[in-house]
């Protein structure tokens, strides 16, 4: 998304807590002092979204119509939608939603002109949860930069794995996420302990978490810059996406898949839609069951043949440039 904003001229003004470009107007979004229902709206308008509402008000007196694209911020969407009729210009509000199930209140949704979803399943699930749903909709899915996430040629991959302490006999399992409990590190930890007892050729990489698995075959990478992520994914064989969230898309599992990994993922949210028809992907139907994760992973390990996507195949899977085209079509 940052790349889209920087490289496109379709945005005249960007309201954000950043001064990254000449188009940016600095606006601070503040935290709620209290969520008490008696004071919530007052605090939302006069404190949390104050900078955005004031700046939008100043811009509105200079024109007849403004299209406002709100990037996945429900508080700003609520504030601007509920104040829509007070601006001097006509507002067309587009809410770009990056989750799975939309949870804005009915009175807010009624004032939004268009909602952009990441999946058909997420769109349909969201619409069904409302008494009526007035906004237009678009589904843009998501995209991964194929120039960063791609399978290495065999010689380069072997060299990379050697640097990390792996050889041709090793099968490398990867897990990558933050420390939020619902990302399922506890599931992966239990799974790894079982798998390492059964298979002596397994190696493990964990990325993004401060939690560790204390075992000599486990490489706990921890938190690293985004620029370093591809090389670890390119060294892997099997990627486990143990999220218990209703994921809007599941970007990291696609990054791993494009780097040549077999993917084992939960069936929550839009994940089944995103992986539908893609090679080397397996779903866990009861993702809260550690035993089912173990069973699916054992089957994948025992049947693993080492086949990986070719670079052209990987490039065609949820490519960023295709997403950008879909997104631009959705907002104009």
Long-range contacts (C-beta under 8 A, 24 or more apart in sequence): 1-71, 3-320, 4-324, 4-327, 8-328, 10-328, 10-331, 10-332, 11-69, 13-59, 15-51, 15-52, 15-55, 15-56, 25-55, 26-51, 27-51, 27-52, 27-55, 29-73, 29-75, 29-76, 41-82, 44-75, 44-78, 44-79, 45-79, 45-82, 45-83, 48-75, 48-79, 49-75, 49-76, 49-79, 49-80, 52-76, 52-79, 52-80, 53-79, 53-80, 53-83, 56-80, 56-87, 57-86, 57-87, 57-88, 59-89, 60-87, 60-88, 60-89, 60-91, 61-88, 61-89, 63-89, 64-89, 64-90, 65-89, 65-90, 65-91, 65-92, 66-90, 66-91, 66-92, 67-91, 67-92, 67-94, 67-331, 68-92, 68-93, 68-94, 69-94, 69-96, 69-331, 70-94, 70-95, 70-96, 71-96, 71-98, 72-96, 72-97, 72-98, 72-99, 74-103, 74-104, 77-104, 77-108, 77-112, 78-104, 78-105, 78-108, 81-108, 81-109, 81-111, 81-112, 82-107, 82-108, 82-111, 84-111, 94-330, 94-331, 95-135, 96-331, 97-122, 97-126, 97-248, 98-248, 98-249, 99-246, 99-248, 100-125, 100-245, 100-246, 100-247, 100-248, 100-269, 100-270, 101-125, 101-126, 101-129, 101-246, 101-269, 102-126, 102-129, 106-130, 106-131, 106-132, 109-133, 109-134, 109-135, 110-134, 114-138, 114-330, 116-140, 116-327, 116-330, 116-331, 118-142, 118-248, 118-249, 118-270, 119-248, 119-249, 119-269, 119-270, 119-273, 119-274, 120-273, 121-269, 121-270, 121-272, 121-273, 122-248, 122-269, 122-270, 138-329, 138-330, 140-323, 140-326, 140-327, 140-330, 141-249, 141-274, 141-318, 141-323, 141-326, 142-249, 142-251, 142-254, 142-274, 142-318, 142-323, 143-318, 143-319, 143-320, 143-321, 143-322, 143-323, 143-324, 144-251, 144-254, 144-255, 144-258, 144-317, 144-318, 144-319, 144-320, 145-320, 146-258, 146-314, 146-315, 146-319, 146-320, 146-321, 148-230, 149-230, 149-233, 149-254, 149-255, 149-258, 149-259, 149-314, 150-230, 150-234, 150-258, 150-259, 150-311, 150-314, 150-315, 151-234, 151-258, 151-259, 151-260, 151-308, 151-309, 151-310, 151-311, 151-314, 152-234, 152-259, 152-260, 157-234, 157-235, 157-260, 160-231, 160-234, 160-235, 161-235, 164-205, 164-219, 164-232, 164-235, 165-203, 165-219, 166-203, 166-235, 169-201, 170-201, 170-202, 170-203, 171-199, 171-201, 171-202, 171-203, 171-237, 171-238, 171-301, 171-304, 172-202, 172-203, 172-204, 172-205, 172-235, 172-236, 172-237, 172-238, 173-202, 173-203, 173-204, 173-205, 173-236, 173-237, 173-238, 173-239, 173-240, 173-297, 174-204, 174-205, 174-206, 174-207, 174-232, 174-233, 174-236, 174-238, 174-239, 174-240, 174-256, 174-261, 175-204, 175-205, 175-206, 175-207, 175-239, 175-240, 175-242, 176-206, 176-207, 176-208, 176-229, 176-232, 176-233, 176-239, 176-252, 176-256, 177-208, 177-209, 177-242, 177-243, 177-252, 178-208, 178-209, 179-209, 179-210, 179-211, 182-243, 182-244, 182-245, 183-209, 183-242, 183-243, 183-244, 183-245, 184-242, 184-243, 184-244, 184-266, 184-287, 185-209, 185-211, 185-242, 187-242, 187-244, 187-287, 187-288, 187-290, 187-293, 188-240, 188-242, 188-293, 189-213, 190-290, 190-294, 191-240, 191-242, 191-290, 191-293, 191-294, 191-297, 192-218, 194-294, 195-294, 195-297, 195-298, 195-301, 198-298, 199-301, 202-301, 205-232, 205-235, 205-236, 207-232, 229-255, 230-255, 230-259, 233-259, 233-261, 234-259, 234-260, 236-260, 236-261, 237-261, 237-262, 237-304, 237-306, 238-262, 238-263, 238-264, 238-297, 238-300, 238-301, 238-304, 239-263, 239-264, 240-264, 240-265, 240-293, 240-297, 241-265, 241-266, 241-271, 242-266, 242-287, 242-293, 243-268, 243-271, 243-287, 244-268, 244-287, 244-288, 245-269, 246-270, 247-271, 249-274, 250-274, 254-317, 254-318, 257-281, 257-309, 257-314, 257-317, 258-309, 258-314, 258-315, 258-317, 258-318, 259-314, 260-308, 260-309, 260-314, 262-300, 262-304, 264-293, 264-296, 264-297, 264-300, 274-318, 278-317, 279-309, 279-313, 280-307, 280-309
